[in-house]
């Protein structure tokens, strides 16, 4: 079994967010981590590797710095890594990103593609399903459990207060929730081996069946009107009353705001 896991290096929002003048994230100036949903997807692939001796390839698109998450993934147990990087790919929205990743995936052999449900820097949950459309393969999103049965996958798909059980023949794509599992840690031996492995680089010319008009910032139909860091909340209103007066004041305020 051959599994490709799409992972993304995302800003560690705890360290603050910085933007370029055009509204895109200044990724090179921020601390970065592997996207949590993607890491759960990688762990799911590694468990299938442990069970079925599957081959796991990790794929990411980004600046050369994004190779850091590929090394981390190989230190966790992935076998191969592919970095898609090119200046013309910068500033891509979900459409341009999925187009690029699909163009790269056409170079690879796969039975199963796993992506995260969404990235914490965009929260769109669009790239995984869009990749499946580009590749014309089935997709099961919001996976909270994943099993393999012969040439098929069986997925528990999260749905509000319950779940669906869906079975699909491979090749197919599954998007993983962070709650799918608890990702393993890198091991000292795994870290050493990861730095010995070669990362394959793909560039614009390596993408298959992709038009320039659908790549990068120019190929992105999504336009950013305004971008900002998270809004800081004020201290709010402070009052100094005895307990009985405080309760009366609180109830009156909640009634005025139609909370109760």
TORTI-523435 format. One record per atom (N, C-alpha, C): x, y, z. Coordinates in steps of 0.1 Angstrom, whole numbers. Layout:
    east   north      up
       X       Y       Z
...
//
This chain:
    east   north      up
       8     -12       0
       0       0       0
       9      12       0
       5      22      -8
      13      35      -9
       3      46      -4
       8      53       5
       0      64      11
       8      77      10
       1      87       5
       7     101       5
       0     110      15
       7     116      23
       1     125      33
       5     140      29
      -5     148      27
      -2     162      25
      -2     170      38
      10     176      41
      11     183      53
      15     198      50
      13     206      60
      15     220      57
      23     226      69
      32     235      66
      39     243      77
      31     255      79
      26     257      91
      17     269      94
      23     277     105
      19     290     105
      24     299     116
      20     294     130
      29     295     139
      25     292     153
      19     305     158
       6     305     158
      -2     317     162
       1     322     176
       7     314     184
      10     318     198
      21     329     198
      29     328     187
      40     338     186
      37     350     178
      24     352     174
      20     364     167
      19     362     152
      12     370     145
      10     368     131
      15     381     124
      22     379     113
      27     391     105
      22     390      90
      19     401      84
      13     401      71
      22     409      61
      22     405      48
      28     413      38
      19     424      34
      24     434      26
      15     445      22
       3     441      14
       4     430       7
      -7     425      -2
     -18     417       6
     -16     416      19
     -25     409      28
     -22     394      30
     -12     389      23
      -8     375      25
       0     374      38
       1     362      43
       9     360      55
      24     361      52
      32     367      60
      46     368      59
      52     355      66
      52     344      59
      55     331      66
      70     331      70
      78     337      62
      92     337      65
      96     344      78
      88     352      83
      91     360      95
      84     354     108
      77     343     107
      70     338     118
      75     324     122
      74     321     135
      77     307     139
      66     298     133
      70     285     130
      62     276     123
      61     263     129
      50     256     127
      48     242     132
      41     234     121
      40     221     123
      32     213     114
      17     214     118
       9     216     108
      -5     218     110
     -11     206     118
     -18     209     129
     -23     198     138
     -32     187     131
     -41     191     123
     -49     181     116
     -40     173     106
     -30     179     100
     -21     172      91
     -13     161      99
      -9     166     111
      -1     156     119
      -9     144     124
     -22     146     126
     -31     135     129
     -32     126     117
     -33     132     105
     -33     124      93
     -21     116      91
      -9     122      94
       3     115      93
       4     103     102
      -1     106     115
      -1      95     124
     -10      83     120
     -21      86     113
     -30      76     108
     -22      68      97
     -15      75      89
      -7      68      78
       4      59      84
      10      64      95
      21      56     101
      16      44     108
       3      45     113
      -3      33     120
      -6      23     109
     -10      27      97
     -13      18      86
       1      12      81
      11      20      82
      24      14      79
      28       3      88
      26       6     101
      29      -4     111
      21     -17     109
       9     -15     105
       0     -27     104
       2     -34      91
       4     -27      80
       4     -33      67
      17     -31      59
      27     -26      66
      40     -23      59
      38     -14      47
      29      -4      49
      27       6      38
      39      15      37
      40      21      25
      50      31      22
      44      45      24
      49      53      32
      43      66      35
      52      78      29
      46      86      20
      53      97      15
      46     110      20
      54     120      24
      48     132      28
      51     143      17
      41     151      15
      41     161       4
      37     175      10
      45     185       7
      42     198      11
      45     208       1
      38     219       1
      41     231      -8
      44     243       0
      55     250      -4
      58     262       4
      72     266       1
      77     275       9
      91     280       9
     101     269      12
     113     271       8
     123     261      12
     123     258      27
     119     268      35
     118     265      50
     108     254      53
      99     252      44
      88     241      47
      94     227      48
     107     226      43
     113     213      44
     115     209      59
     114     218      68
     115     215      82
     104     205      87
      92     207      82
      81     198      86
      82     184      79
      89     184      67
      91     171      61
     102     163      68
     112     170      73
     122     163      82
     115     158      94
     107     166     101
      99     162     112
      91     149     109
      84     150      98
      75     138      94
      84     125      92
      95     127      86
     104     115      84
     110     110      97
     112     120     106
     117     116     120
     106     108     127
      94     111     124
      83     103     130
      81      90     124
      86      88     111
      85      75     105
      81      75      90
      79      86      84
      76      86      70
      88      82      62
      86      76      50
      96      70      42
     103      80      33
      94      88      26
      99      97      16
      93     111      18
      99     121      12
      93     134      13
      95     142       0
      85     150      -3
      85     158     -15
      81     173     -11
      90     182     -16
      87     196     -14
      84     203     -27
      73     209     -28
      69     216     -40
      72     231     -38
      81     237     -44
      85     250     -42
      89     258     -54
      84     270     -56
      87     278     -68
      81     292     -65
      88     302     -69
      83     316     -67
      70     318     -73
      67     312     -84
      54     314     -91
      42     309     -83
      45     300     -73
      34     294     -66
      30     302     -53
      38     313     -50
      35     321     -38
      22     328     -39
      16     330     -27
       3     337     -25
      -9     329     -30
      -8     316     -31
     -19     308     -36
     -30     307     -26
     -43     308     -31
     -54     305     -23
     -57     290     -23
     -69     286     -19
     -72     271     -18
     -72     265     -32
     -78     273     -42
     -79     268     -56
     -65     266     -62
     -57     276     -61
     -43     275     -66
     -35     264     -59
     -37     263     -46
     -29     253     -38
     -33     239     -42
     -46     237     -43
     -51     223     -46
     -47     220     -60
     -47     229     -69
     -43     227     -83
     -28     223     -83
     -20     230     -76
      -6     227     -75
      -3     213     -69
      -9     210     -58
      -7     197     -51
     -12     186     -60
     -23     188     -67
     -28     177     -76
     -18     175     -87
     -12     186     -93
      -2     185    -103
      10     177     -98
      14     179     -85
      25     171     -80
      21     157     -77
       9     155     -73
       5     141     -69
       4     132     -82
       2     138     -93
       1     130    -106
      15     124    -109
      25     129    -103
      39     123    -104
      41     111     -95
      32     109     -85
      34      99     -75
      24      87     -76
      29      76     -71
      20      64     -70
      13      65     -56
       0      62     -56
      -7      63     -43
     -20      54     -44
     -23      48     -32
     -36      41     -30
     -45      50     -22
     -39      57     -13
     -46      65      -3
     -39      79      -2
     -46      90      -2
     -41     103       1
     -48     108      13
     -40     112      23
     -46     118      35
     -41     132      37
     -51     141      40
     -48     155      43
     -55     158      56
     -51     169      62
     -58     174      73
     -71     180      69
     -81     181      78
     -94     187      75
     -92     201      71
     -84     209      78
     -81     223      75
     -69     227      82
     -64     239      77
     -51     244      83
     -55     256      92
     -48     257     103
     -51     267     113
     -48     281     108
     -41     283      96
     -39     296      91
     -50     300      81
     -59     292      78
     -69     295      68
     -83     290      73
     -84     278      79
     -96     273      84
    -107     271      73
    -103     268      61
    -113     267      50
    -118     253      48
    -110     243      51
    -114     229      48
    -117     226      34
    -111     233      25
    -113     232      10
    -103     225       3
     -90     225       7
     -80     220      -2
     -81     205      -4
     -83     197       7
     -84     183       5
     -95     179      -5
    -108     183      -3
    -118     180     -13
    -115     185     -27
    -109     196     -28
    -105     202     -41
     -95     193     -48
     -85     188     -40
     -75     178     -46
     -82     166     -52
     -92     161     -45
     -99     149     -49
    -107     152     -62
    -112     164     -64
    -119     167     -76
    -109     168     -87
     -98     174     -85
     -88     175     -96
     -83     162    -100
     -82     152     -91
     -77     139     -94
     -88     129     -98
    -101     134     -96
    -112     125     -99
    -112     112     -91
    -110     114     -78
    -111     102     -69
    -121     105     -58
    -126      95     -51
    -136      98     -40
    -129     105     -28
    -137     112     -20
    -132     119      -8
    -141     116       3
    -135     113      15
    -143     112      27
    -137     123      37
    -144     132      41
    -139     143      50
    -142     141      64
    -136     148      73
    -138     149      88
    -137     135      94
    -126     128      91
    -124     114      96
    -120     115     111
    -128     108     119
    -125     106     133
    -120      92     136
    -121      83     126
    -115      70     127
    -113      64     113
    -102      57     111
     -99      52      98
     -93      38      98
     -99      29      90
     -95      15      89
     -94      12      74
     -86       1      72
     -85      -4      58
     -90     -18      58
     -99     -21      48
    -105     -34      46
    -102     -38      31
     -92     -46      29
     -88     -50      15
     -84     -38       7
     -92     -36      -4
     -89     -25     -13
     -97     -13     -10
    -103     -12       2
    -112      -1       6
    -108       5      19
    -112      17      22
    -111      23      35
    -125      24      41
    -125      23      54
    -137      25      62
    -135      36      72
    -143      47      71
    -141      59      78
    -153      62      87
    -150      66      99
    -161      72     107
    -160      87     104
    -170      93      99
    -170     107      95
    -178     115     105
    -172     125     111
    -178     133     121
    -190     141     115
    -201     140     122
    -213     148     117
    -221     153     129
    -219     165     132
    -226     172     143
    -225     163     156
    -237     158     161
    -236     150     173
    -236     135     171
    -232     131     159
    -231     116     156
    -220     114     146
    -220     103     140
    -210     101     129
    -216      91     118
    -211      93     106
    -214      84      95
    -203      74      94
    -206      62      90
    -196      51      86
    -197      50      71
    -185      53      64
    -185      54      50
    -174      45      45
    -176      37      35
    -166      28      29
    -164      33      14
    -151      34      11
    -148      38      -3
    -136      29      -8
    -137      26     -21
    -125      19     -27
    -114      28     -30
    -102      23     -28
     -90      31     -31
     -87      30     -47
     -81      40     -52
     -76      52     -46
     -87      62     -42
     -84      68     -30
     -94      78     -25
     -86      88     -16
     -93      98     -12
     -87     108      -3
     -95     109      10
     -88     111      21
     -95     112      34
     -89     125      41
     -98     133      46
     -93     144      54
     -95     141      69
     -84     144      77
     -84     139      91
     -86     151     100
     -93     147     111
     -95     157     122
     -83     155     132
     -80     166     139
     -69     165     149
     -73     155     160
     -86     153     162
     -91     143     172
     -90     129     168
     -85     126     156
     -84     113     150
     -75     104     159
     -64     110     164
     -55     102     172
     -46     111     180
     -36     105     187
     -26     112     194
     -13     110     186
      -8     119     179
       5     117     171
      17     113     180
      25     104     174
      37     100     181
      47     111     181
      57     109     190
      69     118     190
      80     113     181
      88     122     177
     100     118     170
     109     111     179
     117     102     174
     127      94     182
     141      99     179
     150      98     188
     164     102     185
     169      95     172
     167      82     171
     171      75     159
     164      80     147
     151      82     148
     143      87     137
     148     101     132
     152     110     141
     157     123     138
     171     121     130
     179     112     135
     192     110     128
     190     105     114
     181      95     113
     178      89     100
     172     100      90
     163     108      96
     156     118      87
     166     127      80
     176     131      87
     186     140      81
     195     133      71
     195     120      71
     202     113      61
     194     110      49
     181     113      49
     173     110      38
     172     123      29
     170     120      16
     169     131       6
     155     136       4
     153     149       4
     140     154       1
     139     157     -14
     129     152     -21
     127     154     -35
     121     168     -37
     126     176     -45
     120     189     -48
     113     189     -62
     101     195     -62
      94     197     -75
      92     212     -77
      92     216     -89
      91     230     -93
      79     231    -103
      77     243    -108
      66     245    -117
      66     236    -129
      78     233    -134
      78     225    -146
      76     210    -143
      76     206    -131
      73     192    -127
      58     189    -125
      50     200    -125
      36     198    -123
      29     193    -135
      20     183    -134
      14     177    -146
       0     182    -147
      -4     185    -160
     -17     189    -163
     -22     202    -155
     -13     211    -154
     -16     224    -147
     -13     236    -156
     -22     245    -156
     -20     257    -164
     -15     269    -155
      -7     277    -161
      -1     288    -154
     -12     298    -148
     -23     299    -155
     -34     308    -151
     -40     304    -138
     -37     291    -133
     -43     286    -121
     -33     285    -109
     -22     292    -110
     -11     290    -101
      -8     304     -94
      -4     303     -81
       1     314     -74
     -10     325     -71
      -5     336     -68
     -14     348     -64
     -22     352     -76
     -16     352     -88
     -24     356    -100
     -35     346    -104
     -33     333    -100
     -42     323    -103
     -52     320     -92
     -53     329     -82
     -61     328     -70
     -73     337     -72
     -85     331     -73
     -97     339     -74
    -101     346     -61
     -96     341     -50
     -99     347     -37
     -91     360     -35
     -98     371     -32
     -91     383     -30
     -93     387     -15
     -82     391      -9
     -82     395       6
     -84     410       7
     -96     414      12
     -99     428      14
     -91     434      25
     -90     427      36
     -83     432      48
     -78     421      57
     -67     422      62
     -61     412      71
     -55     419      84
     -57     412      95
     -52     418     107
     -49     406     117
     -41     409     127
     -39     400     138
     -52     399     146
     -53     390     155
     -65     388     163
     -68     401     172
     -80     405     173
     -84     417     180
     -82     415     195
     -76     425     201
     -74     424     215
     -87     429     222
     -91     422     232
    -103     426     239
     -99     436     250
    -108     445     253
    -106     455     263
    -108     449     277
    -106     457     287
    -108     452     301
    -122     450     305
    -131     456     297
    -145     455     301
    -149     465     311
    -162     465     316
    -167     474     326
    -164     468     340
    -159     475     349
    -156     471     362
    -165     479     372
    -171     471     382
    -179     478     392
    -175     472     406
    -177     480     416
    -174     476     429
    -186     478     438
    -194     467     439
    -206     466     447
    -206     455     457
    -215     455     466
    -217     444     475
    -223     433     468
    -223     420     473
    -228     409     466
    -242     410     461
    -251     415     469
    -265     416     465
    -267     426     454
    -260     438     455
    -261     448     445
    -255     443     432
    -244     435     433
    -237     430     421
    -246     421     413
    -253     412     420
    -263     403     414
    -274     411     407
    -279     420     413
    -290     429     407
    -285     436     395
    -272     441     396
    -266     449     385
    -264     439     373
    -259     427     376
    -256     418     365
    -268     413     358
    -279     410     366
    -292     406     359
    -297     418     351
    -297     430     356
    -302     441     348
    -294     443     335
    -281     441     336
    -273     443     324
    -276     432     313
    -277     420     318
    -280     409     309
    -293     410     302
    -303     415     310
    -316     418     304
    -316     429     294
    -308     439     296
    -307     450     286
    -301     445     273
    -291     436     274
    -285     431     263
    -292     419     257
    -304     416     262
    -312     405     257
    -306     391     258
    -297     390     267
    -290     377     270
    -300     368     277
    -308     374     286
    -318     366     294
    -331     374     292
//
